[in-house]
Amino acid sequence: MLLKTNLGYIIFILLALILNIIISTIQFKSKYKLKEIMICLFIENIGIILGAKIFDIFTNIEIYKTMSIQEIILNGFSYWGSIFGAITGILIYAKLAKKSYTDLAQILFPNLILIYSISKIGCYLNGCCEGKILENGIQIPIQLIETVVFAIIYFYIILRKYKNMYQKIFISSILFCVFKLILEIFRQPVNIMPISISQIISIWAIIILLIWYKMFNKEEENDKSNSL
């Protein structure tokens, strides 16, 4: 039975954030002190929550104008906003603590995919982010499909080996963007635009990631040539 309140949604959002803290702590424990880990994750999760809410308000401003304060707080969290918030949070911590941003990102970025996977169960229970309705009247359970697909991607990312941490960041980010772009096709459109805001962001993110990784590989090749 579908829950028509925000209860299931909030529960799975919180579960995703809690698992992020637990898994990240385990992954970080060999490199950082517990206090450093807790501060980093606290800032990251604050960034995730604030980013998700602010971005959702920004992209749905007309809807939010009619909401009460309680509805504004409880309704709507944009995942792209949470990514931007997480990136900002990690940058702030890395700067303040004088830590390597790349080292933090190569652990925290893949876990954002797990957060997304789990949060889509909450979307399904809440009846939001719904899939398209087929001609036979059946609605595509896109939220659950995303849960399975991104869970598979997450485990693939953490189980495979990488040449360096830059490759890990690139592969985890590019896989998320590509599959987010594809699966968005099967969601109910929320506006009259031919593609969604999420797809536009995914396309730009893919372009930026490809340019960034190509530049990094070129720089690495130059460094190897100079060392010979």
N, C-alpha and C positions, 0 to 999 in steps of 0.2 A: 504493500500500500504506500502510495506517495504521500509524503508529508507536505502540507501546504503552508507550513510555517517555516521560519528560518532555523528551527531547532537542529534538524539534520545537517543543514548547511554549515552552521556554526560549529557543530561537533566535529565534523570532518576537516574543517579549516584548522581548528585547534589541534586535532590529532596530527595533521600534516606538519604543523609547526613544531609540535612536541617531538615527533620522530626526527625532524630535521636537527633539532638540538641534540638528541641522543646519538644519532648516527654520526653527526659532525664531531661531537665530543670524542667518540671512539676513534675516528679517523685522525683527529688532531693530537691525541694524547701523547704520541711519541715525539712530537715536535715542539709542543707548547705547554706551558704551565696551565693548570686548571683555571686559575683566575683569568689568564689571558684568553682562554677559550670562551669562558662565560661572558666576558665583556664583548668579545668579537661577535658572538652569537646574539647577544642582547641587542647590540646596535644593528646587526643584520636583520633581525626579526622586527624591530621597530621600523626599519626601512621598508621591509616587505609589507607590513600592515598599512603604514601611512601612504606608501607609493600606490598600493592597490586601491585604497579608498580615494585618494586625490585624483588619480588617473580616471577612475570610474566616474567621479563627479564631473571632471573636465569633459569627458566624452558623452555624458548624458545630462548635461546641465539643465535642460528644460524639464526633464522628469524629476530631478532632485528639487526643483523649485517648489513642487507641490507636496513634498514630504515633510513629515515632522522630524524633530531632532533625533528621536529614537529610530525612526525608519532610515534616516541618513546613516546612522552609526551601524545598524544591523544589515542593511540591504546593499548588495552590490560590491564586489571586490574584483578589480580587473587584474588578470594575471600578468599582463604586460607591465602594468603599473608596479606590481610586486617585484618583477625582475629589475626594473629601473631603480626601485627603492632598495633592493638588495645590493645592486652594484654600487649605489651611492653609499650605503651603509658600510660595505666592505672597504671602499675607498677612504672613507672617513677614519675607520679603525686603523687601516694600514698606515695612513698619514700620521695619526696621533701616536700610535704605538711603534712607528718606524719598522714595520714589518713588510715583507714582500707581498705586494698585491697579487701578483701572479701565483705565488705559492698558496695564498688563501683561496683565490678564485678556482684553482684546479681541483680543490676539494669541495668547495661550497656550490659551484655552478651545477655539477651533476645532481646534487641533492635538491636543487630547485625543480628539477624534472620530477623527482619523487613527490614533492609537495603538490605539483600540478596534478599528477596521477591520482593521488588520494583525494584532493579537493573536488575532483570531478564526480566522485561518488556523492558528495554533498550537493552538488548541482543537480544530480539525478533525483535525489530525495526531495529536493526543494522545487523541482519542476522548472528549473531555469536552464539557459544554454541548450535548449532543446534541438533535436534533430529534425530534418525535413520529414514531411508526411508523404509517403509514396502513393501512387495511384490506387493501390488496393486498400488505402486507409491506414496502413501500418506506419507508425512513426519510428524513424531510425533512432535507436538508443545511443546517440553519438557520445553522450557523457561516459557511458560504460565502455564504449569502444575506445575512447581516449584513455580511460583508466588502464585498460589492458595494454594498449599500444605503447604508452609512455612508461609503464612499468617494465615492459620488455626492453625498451630503449635504455632505461636506467640501469638494469642489471647487465646489459651488454656493455655499457660504458664502464662500470666499476669492475667488471671481470676481465676485460681485455687489457693488453699491455700497450704501452705507448713509448715512442722514442724520447719524448720530453713532455713537460707539463703544458707547453703551448699546444701541442697536438691534442692533448686531452681536453683542453678548453675548447679548441676548434671543433673537434668531433662531437662533443656533447652539445655545443651550441648550435651547430649546423643541423644535426639530426632533429633537435627540437623544432627549429624554425621550419625545416622542410615538411615535417609531418604535421605541424600546426597549420601550415599553409594548405596542405592537402585535405586534412580532416575538416577544416573550416568550411569546405565546399558542401558538406553534408549537414551543416547546421541551418536552422531557420534564419533567414535574413532579418536583420533588425533595422535596416534602412533601405532606401531605394538605390543605393550605390551598387554597381556591378560586382564590386568586391568589398569585403569588410575592412574596418580599420585594422583589425588583427592581421589580415592578410597583407595589407599595405606595409605594416611594421615588419612582418615576417620577410617580405621581399627585400626591403631595405636592409634588414639585419643580415640576410644571406649575402647580399652584395658587399656590405661592410666587412663581414667575416672573411669572405674570399679574398678581398683586397688586403686585409690585415695579415692573413696567413701567408699569402704570396710574398708580401713585404718581409715577413719574418724569415721565411725560407731563403729569400734572396740575401738577406743580411747574414744568415747563418752560413750560407755558401761562401760569401765574401770573407767571413771570419776564418773559415777553413782554408781558403786560398792564401790568405795573408800569413797563416801560421805555418804554411809549407815552406 
